[in-house]
């Protein structure tokens, strides 16, 4: 009879099962998001291109990282070799960075759409947003290239022939000891590595997001110019999507907070070696991974257009969107403003004609050059 402990039940049964649910629902949910944005021209705007980019990051994370992490829990070690280790490390960090910085871009987009609706129209075009998204992917691919070259399989000194203790890691975080014939932790570099990841993949981008939304709320409350320049319908529409983006950001922050606490504990070098901390580590990992499957659910719950698009793909229904998206709304704002200006010009011209007619009638004078002499006789 196998001897099951609380730790083994959590790591070998519970965690892989949860990861399996995340993979299935997360993969198909994010694939659905990518499909509906790709095939529906009405959904293809700057905001939804960013949403599709986030879905690509999530589906990549779910495909390459979550299943491999589940095998680590089940096998209690890395057995897939060095090449798979490099791929695993590269995509884990690439998708983590892309997820959070896509949220930063979405927050910038919301700020511009709500606070500067007219001035941001030339900036928030589909082409410009697509260029920014592609540039962001390229930048973070290049930044994470060292993981492709310097990741590998390490083992502690006492386990040179036991693959259960092999682990995939970024090799500068460990050092080989020839006397002990195994790898030891490079404590100082490892702590700096963890600290930098927590700062640049969590604290810094979330601080930027909080600053952007603080400025957005301040402008809405105390600056009437951003409200006057657009119709009530357009402003309410923007507020709905802004609320959805805020909820996506908050869910991300909450889901990744526990694993960041684990990183901080590891940075301080005080990681407890007990079942309770290991259980918390598994819970934190599962919660962080689950964020990748939550976003499609949030879109379906808060966006009627996404809800309609999802139904049309899943049940082959005819699409009937409730309204235009934000770039088109902005164009409508411009059109309304243009119509108002034209109306004012027409009214002014009419008033001038009435005044000229009245003056001509009273004064009986009309100059040959076409200018009206309004002087009294």
Buried (B, 14 or more C-beta within 10 A) or exposed (E): EEEEEEBBEBBBEBBBEBBEEBBEBBBBBBBBBBBBBEEBEBBBBBBBBBBBBBBBBBBBBBBBBBBBBBBBBBBBBBBBEEEBBBBBBBBBBBBBBBBBBBBBBBBBBBBBBBBBBBEBBEBBBEEEBBEBBEEBBEEBBEEBEBBBEBBBBBBBBEBEEEEEBBBBBBBBBBEEEEEEEBBEBBEEBBBBBBBEBBEBBBEBBBEBBEEBBEEBEEBBEEEEEBBEBBBEEBBEBBEEBBEBBBBBBEBBBEBBBBBBBBBEBBBEEEEEEEBEEBBBBBBBBBBBBBBBBBBBEBBBEBBEBBBBBBBBBEEEEEBEBEEBBBBEBBEBBBEEBEEEEEEEEEEEEEEEEEEEEEBBEEBEEEEEEEEBEEEEE
